Amino acid sequence: MEVLAYLIPISLIMGGIGLLFFVWTVKTNQYDDPEGDARRILSGKYDDKPKQ
């Protein structure tokens, strides 16, 4: 049970760090690409045919 005294704070700190990185990526607009998907769909560069 002594191990839990170390593991619980470590897991909370690591979860907080992950949350901070997620908030940072949202604030720096890492997930915003409103026109990129539409252009990639119409592009012939990406297709389902295998390379020869």
C-alpha positions in Angstrom: 0.0 0.0 0.0 3.0 2.3 0.4 3.4 2.2 -3.4 0.1 3.9 -3.8 1.4 6.9 -2.0 3.9 7.4 -4.9 1.8 6.2 -7.8 -1.3 8.3 -7.3 0.6 11.7 -7.2 2.8 10.6 -10.1 -0.3 9.6 -12.2 -2.0 12.9 -11.3 1.0 14.9 -12.3 1.4 13.1 -15.6 -2.3 13.5 -16.3 -2.0 17.2 -15.6 0.9 17.5 -18.0 -1.1 15.7 -20.7 -4.0 18.1 -20.1 -1.8 21.1 -20.3 -0.3 19.9 -23.6 -3.8 19.3 -25.0 -4.9 22.8 -24.0 -1.8 24.3 -25.6 -2.5 22.5 -28.9 -6.0 23.8 -28.9 -4.9 27.3 -28.2 -2.3 27.3 -30.9 -4.9 26.1 -33.5 -3.2 22.8 -34.2 -6.5 21.2 -35.1 -7.8 23.9 -37.4 -7.7 23.0 -41.1 -11.1 23.8 -42.5 -10.2 23.7 -46.2 -7.5 21.1 -46.2 -9.8 18.1 -46.0 -12.0 19.3 -48.9 -9.0 19.9 -51.1 -7.5 16.5 -50.3 -10.7 14.7 -51.2 -10.7 16.2 -54.7 -7.0 15.8 -55.3 -5.9 12.9 -57.5 -2.7 12.6 -55.5 -4.2 10.2 -52.9 -6.0 7.3 -54.4 -6.8 3.7 -53.5 -4.7 2.2 -56.4 -1.5 0.4 -55.4 1.8 1.6 -56.8 3.2 -0.3 -59.8 
